[in-house]
């Protein structure tokens, strides 16, 4: 049998996954009880009303988009400012909605 070299992190991860797999899965009653204990949990209604808030794209993704569109930096900045101005109210509403449902 050959020796397989593994890092300590790989061994720890394998042990953690084995321990988690050995534990019994919680039933619906247990999950509901844990949710009731957690004061920060979202309700189904709150989750249905929430609007997603996306993080801004990285500079690398913006450069790639600008290159793909074939725009100069100045033209891209002008269009991006227009898009941001139009999207700002919905983005703010989404973040407000998310914070409202967390409390």
Secondary structure, 3 states (H helix, E strand, C coil): CCCCCCCHHHHHHHHHHHHHHHCCCCCHHHHHHHHHHCCCCCCHHHHHHCCCCCCCCCHHHHHHHHHHHCCCHHHHHHHHHHHHHHHHHHHHHHHHHHHHHHC
